[in-house]
Amino acid sequence: MKIYSDTLTAGEVRMAATDVNGSRLGGQIGFETFEPMQSPRKRRRGWNVRLYRIGSQRHFNTGTHGAGDQGAADWDDYGAFLAALYEKDSRAVAGYYTGRENFHRSTDGKYRPVR
């Protein structure tokens, strides 16, 4: 997934994954891939990320070598991660979501933080 932001730092993107761990929606997640983009087109900063989840029965498919050893994150893991990310930058672009309100509207509010 591609993430673009004018304000987020790499540390804040990583912290969004940490925020999910132990939350009501996400599992124990981490980054399978975390690569900064050299020249992001949509915002000042960008990253290519792919999440894994500890204990997941799904496996990554590399496209050339078959399934990997780590478990792939599921929709809820990504949803919880994006919700945490949008709490840090409401204008970030992640995948095809163009901001916090667009994300929550598209997911019917399933990942809105409980306050």
PyMOL CGO cylinders between C-alpha atoms (Angstrom):
from pymol import cmd
from pymol.cgo import CYLINDER

trace = [
    CYLINDER, 0.00, 0.00, 0.00, 1.23, 3.47, -0.82, 0.3, 1, 1, 1, 1, 1, 1,
    CYLINDER, 1.23, 3.47, -0.82, 0.93, 6.16, 1.84, 0.3, 1, 1, 1, 1, 1, 1,
    CYLINDER, 0.93, 6.16, 1.84, 1.46, 9.85, 1.11, 0.3, 1, 1, 1, 1, 1, 1,
    CYLINDER, 1.46, 9.85, 1.11, 1.60, 12.76, 3.56, 0.3, 1, 1, 1, 1, 1, 1,
    CYLINDER, 1.60, 12.76, 3.56, 2.86, 16.31, 3.81, 0.3, 1, 1, 1, 1, 1, 1,
    CYLINDER, 2.86, 16.31, 3.81, 3.29, 16.15, 7.58, 0.3, 1, 1, 1, 1, 1, 1,
    CYLINDER, 3.29, 16.15, 7.58, 3.84, 12.56, 8.78, 0.3, 1, 1, 1, 1, 1, 1,
    CYLINDER, 3.84, 12.56, 8.78, 7.30, 11.29, 9.59, 0.3, 1, 1, 1, 1, 1, 1,
    CYLINDER, 7.30, 11.29, 9.59, 8.44, 7.69, 9.17, 0.3, 1, 1, 1, 1, 1, 1,
    CYLINDER, 8.44, 7.69, 9.17, 8.32, 7.34, 12.95, 0.3, 1, 1, 1, 1, 1, 1,
    CYLINDER, 8.32, 7.34, 12.95, 4.68, 8.44, 13.06, 0.3, 1, 1, 1, 1, 1, 1,
    CYLINDER, 4.68, 8.44, 13.06, 3.72, 5.95, 10.36, 0.3, 1, 1, 1, 1, 1, 1,
    CYLINDER, 3.72, 5.95, 10.36, 5.46, 3.20, 12.35, 0.3, 1, 1, 1, 1, 1, 1,
    CYLINDER, 5.46, 3.20, 12.35, 3.72, 4.42, 15.52, 0.3, 1, 1, 1, 1, 1, 1,
    CYLINDER, 3.72, 4.42, 15.52, 0.32, 3.99, 13.83, 0.3, 1, 1, 1, 1, 1, 1,
    CYLINDER, 0.32, 3.99, 13.83, 1.04, 0.25, 13.62, 0.3, 1, 1, 1, 1, 1, 1,
    CYLINDER, 1.04, 0.25, 13.62, 2.11, 0.21, 17.26, 0.3, 1, 1, 1, 1, 1, 1,
    CYLINDER, 2.11, 0.21, 17.26, -1.12, 2.00, 18.22, 0.3, 1, 1, 1, 1, 1, 1,
    CYLINDER, -1.12, 2.00, 18.22, -3.13, -0.85, 16.67, 0.3, 1, 1, 1, 1, 1, 1,
    CYLINDER, -3.13, -0.85, 16.67, -1.48, -3.55, 18.78, 0.3, 1, 1, 1, 1, 1, 1,
    CYLINDER, -1.48, -3.55, 18.78, -3.79, -4.26, 21.66, 0.3, 1, 1, 1, 1, 1, 1,
    CYLINDER, -3.79, -4.26, 21.66, -6.68, -2.24, 20.21, 0.3, 1, 1, 1, 1, 1, 1,
    CYLINDER, -6.68, -2.24, 20.21, -10.20, -3.58, 19.87, 0.3, 1, 1, 1, 1, 1, 1,
    CYLINDER, -10.20, -3.58, 19.87, -9.92, -4.03, 16.09, 0.3, 1, 1, 1, 1, 1, 1,
    CYLINDER, -9.92, -4.03, 16.09, -6.43, -5.01, 15.09, 0.3, 1, 1, 1, 1, 1, 1,
    CYLINDER, -6.43, -5.01, 15.09, -4.16, -7.90, 15.88, 0.3, 1, 1, 1, 1, 1, 1,
    CYLINDER, -4.16, -7.90, 15.88, -0.44, -7.83, 16.65, 0.3, 1, 1, 1, 1, 1, 1,
    CYLINDER, -0.44, -7.83, 16.65, 0.84, -6.24, 13.47, 0.3, 1, 1, 1, 1, 1, 1,
    CYLINDER, 0.84, -6.24, 13.47, 4.15, -5.08, 12.09, 0.3, 1, 1, 1, 1, 1, 1,
    CYLINDER, 4.15, -5.08, 12.09, 5.70, -4.14, 8.77, 0.3, 1, 1, 1, 1, 1, 1,
    CYLINDER, 5.70, -4.14, 8.77, 6.66, -6.81, 6.26, 0.3, 1, 1, 1, 1, 1, 1,
    CYLINDER, 6.66, -6.81, 6.26, 7.70, -3.93, 3.97, 0.3, 1, 1, 1, 1, 1, 1,
    CYLINDER, 7.70, -3.93, 3.97, 8.44, -0.32, 4.94, 0.3, 1, 1, 1, 1, 1, 1,
    CYLINDER, 8.44, -0.32, 4.94, 10.16, 1.58, 2.14, 0.3, 1, 1, 1, 1, 1, 1,
    CYLINDER, 10.16, 1.58, 2.14, 10.36, 5.37, 1.83, 0.3, 1, 1, 1, 1, 1, 1,
    CYLINDER, 10.36, 5.37, 1.83, 9.61, 6.68, -1.66, 0.3, 1, 1, 1, 1, 1, 1,
    CYLINDER, 9.61, 6.68, -1.66, 12.39, 8.67, -3.27, 0.3, 1, 1, 1, 1, 1, 1,
    CYLINDER, 12.39, 8.67, -3.27, 10.16, 11.15, -5.12, 0.3, 1, 1, 1, 1, 1, 1,
    CYLINDER, 10.16, 11.15, -5.12, 6.51, 10.81, -4.08, 0.3, 1, 1, 1, 1, 1, 1,
    CYLINDER, 6.51, 10.81, -4.08, 4.12, 12.40, -6.55, 0.3, 1, 1, 1, 1, 1, 1,
    CYLINDER, 4.12, 12.40, -6.55, 1.08, 13.12, -4.39, 0.3, 1, 1, 1, 1, 1, 1,
    CYLINDER, 1.08, 13.12, -4.39, 2.59, 14.63, -1.22, 0.3, 1, 1, 1, 1, 1, 1,
    CYLINDER, 2.59, 14.63, -1.22, 5.98, 15.67, 0.16, 0.3, 1, 1, 1, 1, 1, 1,
    CYLINDER, 5.98, 15.67, 0.16, 6.63, 12.24, 1.74, 0.3, 1, 1, 1, 1, 1, 1,
    CYLINDER, 6.63, 12.24, 1.74, 5.59, 8.73, 0.84, 0.3, 1, 1, 1, 1, 1, 1,
    CYLINDER, 5.59, 8.73, 0.84, 6.08, 5.08, 1.85, 0.3, 1, 1, 1, 1, 1, 1,
    CYLINDER, 6.08, 5.08, 1.85, 5.35, 1.67, 0.42, 0.3, 1, 1, 1, 1, 1, 1,
    CYLINDER, 5.35, 1.67, 0.42, 4.13, -0.53, 3.25, 0.3, 1, 1, 1, 1, 1, 1,
    CYLINDER, 4.13, -0.53, 3.25, 2.86, -4.05, 3.70, 0.3, 1, 1, 1, 1, 1, 1,
    CYLINDER, 2.86, -4.05, 3.70, 1.68, -5.34, 7.05, 0.3, 1, 1, 1, 1, 1, 1,
    CYLINDER, 1.68, -5.34, 7.05, 2.02, -8.74, 8.67, 0.3, 1, 1, 1, 1, 1, 1,
    CYLINDER, 2.02, -8.74, 8.67, 0.06, -10.11, 11.64, 0.3, 1, 1, 1, 1, 1, 1,
    CYLINDER, 0.06, -10.11, 11.64, 1.46, -12.47, 14.23, 0.3, 1, 1, 1, 1, 1, 1,
    CYLINDER, 1.46, -12.47, 14.23, -0.53, -15.70, 14.28, 0.3, 1, 1, 1, 1, 1, 1,
    CYLINDER, -0.53, -15.70, 14.28, -2.20, -15.15, 10.91, 0.3, 1, 1, 1, 1, 1, 1,
    CYLINDER, -2.20, -15.15, 10.91, -2.92, -18.28, 8.90, 0.3, 1, 1, 1, 1, 1, 1,
    CYLINDER, -2.92, -18.28, 8.90, -2.70, -16.32, 5.64, 0.3, 1, 1, 1, 1, 1, 1,
    CYLINDER, -2.70, -16.32, 5.64, 0.61, -16.21, 3.86, 0.3, 1, 1, 1, 1, 1, 1,
    CYLINDER, 0.61, -16.21, 3.86, 2.14, -13.67, 1.54, 0.3, 1, 1, 1, 1, 1, 1,
    CYLINDER, 2.14, -13.67, 1.54, 2.51, -14.66, -2.05, 0.3, 1, 1, 1, 1, 1, 1,
    CYLINDER, 2.51, -14.66, -2.05, 5.69, -13.20, -3.48, 0.3, 1, 1, 1, 1, 1, 1,
    CYLINDER, 5.69, -13.20, -3.48, 4.59, -13.79, -7.05, 0.3, 1, 1, 1, 1, 1, 1,
    CYLINDER, 4.59, -13.79, -7.05, 7.78, -15.69, -7.81, 0.3, 1, 1, 1, 1, 1, 1,
    CYLINDER, 7.78, -15.69, -7.81, 8.50, -17.95, -4.86, 0.3, 1, 1, 1, 1, 1, 1,
    CYLINDER, 8.50, -17.95, -4.86, 5.06, -18.85, -3.49, 0.3, 1, 1, 1, 1, 1, 1,
    CYLINDER, 5.06, -18.85, -3.49, 3.89, -18.25, 0.06, 0.3, 1, 1, 1, 1, 1, 1,
    CYLINDER, 3.89, -18.25, 0.06, 6.23, -16.65, 2.56, 0.3, 1, 1, 1, 1, 1, 1,
    CYLINDER, 6.23, -16.65, 2.56, 6.70, -17.58, 6.21, 0.3, 1, 1, 1, 1, 1, 1,
    CYLINDER, 6.70, -17.58, 6.21, 5.04, -14.61, 7.92, 0.3, 1, 1, 1, 1, 1, 1,
    CYLINDER, 5.04, -14.61, 7.92, 1.30, -14.25, 8.21, 0.3, 1, 1, 1, 1, 1, 1,
    CYLINDER, 1.30, -14.25, 8.21, -0.35, -11.57, 6.13, 0.3, 1, 1, 1, 1, 1, 1,
    CYLINDER, -0.35, -11.57, 6.13, -2.51, -8.90, 7.77, 0.3, 1, 1, 1, 1, 1, 1,
    CYLINDER, -2.51, -8.90, 7.77, -6.24, -8.99, 7.03, 0.3, 1, 1, 1, 1, 1, 1,
    CYLINDER, -6.24, -8.99, 7.03, -8.76, -6.25, 6.18, 0.3, 1, 1, 1, 1, 1, 1,
    CYLINDER, -8.76, -6.25, 6.18, -9.39, -5.38, 9.83, 0.3, 1, 1, 1, 1, 1, 1,
    CYLINDER, -9.39, -5.38, 9.83, -5.67, -5.06, 10.54, 0.3, 1, 1, 1, 1, 1, 1,
    CYLINDER, -5.67, -5.06, 10.54, -5.28, -2.63, 7.65, 0.3, 1, 1, 1, 1, 1, 1,
    CYLINDER, -5.28, -2.63, 7.65, -8.47, -0.78, 8.65, 0.3, 1, 1, 1, 1, 1, 1,
    CYLINDER, -8.47, -0.78, 8.65, -7.29, -0.31, 12.23, 0.3, 1, 1, 1, 1, 1, 1,
    CYLINDER, -7.29, -0.31, 12.23, -3.84, 0.78, 10.97, 0.3, 1, 1, 1, 1, 1, 1,
    CYLINDER, -3.84, 0.78, 10.97, -5.34, 3.35, 8.60, 0.3, 1, 1, 1, 1, 1, 1,
    CYLINDER, -5.34, 3.35, 8.60, -7.65, 4.69, 11.32, 0.3, 1, 1, 1, 1, 1, 1,
    CYLINDER, -7.65, 4.69, 11.32, -4.61, 5.20, 13.58, 0.3, 1, 1, 1, 1, 1, 1,
    CYLINDER, -4.61, 5.20, 13.58, -2.73, 6.80, 10.68, 0.3, 1, 1, 1, 1, 1, 1,
    CYLINDER, -2.73, 6.80, 10.68, -5.59, 9.20, 9.95, 0.3, 1, 1, 1, 1, 1, 1,
    CYLINDER, -5.59, 9.20, 9.95, -5.65, 10.26, 13.61, 0.3, 1, 1, 1, 1, 1, 1,
    CYLINDER, -5.65, 10.26, 13.61, -2.11, 11.53, 13.03, 0.3, 1, 1, 1, 1, 1, 1,
    CYLINDER, -2.11, 11.53, 13.03, -2.76, 13.15, 9.62, 0.3, 1, 1, 1, 1, 1, 1,
    CYLINDER, -2.76, 13.15, 9.62, -6.36, 13.60, 8.46, 0.3, 1, 1, 1, 1, 1, 1,
    CYLINDER, -6.36, 13.60, 8.46, -5.21, 14.64, 4.96, 0.3, 1, 1, 1, 1, 1, 1,
    CYLINDER, -5.21, 14.64, 4.96, -2.94, 11.68, 4.23, 0.3, 1, 1, 1, 1, 1, 1,
    CYLINDER, -2.94, 11.68, 4.23, -3.58, 9.60, 1.11, 0.3, 1, 1, 1, 1, 1, 1,
    CYLINDER, -3.58, 9.60, 1.11, -3.42, 5.84, 1.66, 0.3, 1, 1, 1, 1, 1, 1,
    CYLINDER, -3.42, 5.84, 1.66, -4.32, 3.44, -1.11, 0.3, 1, 1, 1, 1, 1, 1,
    CYLINDER, -4.32, 3.44, -1.11, -7.36, 5.00, -2.75, 0.3, 1, 1, 1, 1, 1, 1,
    CYLINDER, -7.36, 5.00, -2.75, -8.53, 6.81, 0.40, 0.3, 1, 1, 1, 1, 1, 1,
    CYLINDER, -8.53, 6.81, 0.40, -8.05, 10.56, 0.08, 0.3, 1, 1, 1, 1, 1, 1,
    CYLINDER, -8.05, 10.56, 0.08, -8.29, 11.54, 3.73, 0.3, 1, 1, 1, 1, 1, 1,
    CYLINDER, -8.29, 11.54, 3.73, -9.81, 10.61, 7.08, 0.3, 1, 1, 1, 1, 1, 1,
    CYLINDER, -9.81, 10.61, 7.08, -13.43, 11.43, 6.23, 0.3, 1, 1, 1, 1, 1, 1,
    CYLINDER, -13.43, 11.43, 6.23, -13.23, 9.61, 2.89, 0.3, 1, 1, 1, 1, 1, 1,
    CYLINDER, -13.23, 9.61, 2.89, -11.81, 6.55, 4.68, 0.3, 1, 1, 1, 1, 1, 1,
    CYLINDER, -11.81, 6.55, 4.68, -14.47, 6.49, 7.42, 0.3, 1, 1, 1, 1, 1, 1,
    CYLINDER, -14.47, 6.49, 7.42, -17.26, 7.12, 4.91, 0.3, 1, 1, 1, 1, 1, 1,
    CYLINDER, -17.26, 7.12, 4.91, -15.99, 4.29, 2.68, 0.3, 1, 1, 1, 1, 1, 1,
    CYLINDER, -15.99, 4.29, 2.68, -15.78, 1.86, 5.61, 0.3, 1, 1, 1, 1, 1, 1,
    CYLINDER, -15.78, 1.86, 5.61, -19.13, 2.94, 7.13, 0.3, 1, 1, 1, 1, 1, 1,
    CYLINDER, -19.13, 2.94, 7.13, -17.32, 4.15, 10.24, 0.3, 1, 1, 1, 1, 1, 1,
    CYLINDER, -17.32, 4.15, 10.24, -16.24, 0.65, 11.29, 0.3, 1, 1, 1, 1, 1, 1,
    CYLINDER, -16.24, 0.65, 11.29, -12.77, 1.83, 12.29, 0.3, 1, 1, 1, 1, 1, 1,
    CYLINDER, -12.77, 1.83, 12.29, -13.63, 5.13, 13.95, 0.3, 1, 1, 1, 1, 1, 1,
    CYLINDER, -13.63, 5.13, 13.95, -11.80, 5.41, 17.27, 0.3, 1, 1, 1, 1, 1, 1,
    CYLINDER, -11.80, 5.41, 17.27, -13.89, 4.90, 20.39, 0.3, 1, 1, 1, 1, 1, 1,
    CYLINDER, -13.89, 4.90, 20.39, -13.75, 8.05, 22.52, 0.3, 1, 1, 1, 1, 1, 1,
]
cmd.load_cgo(trace, "trace")
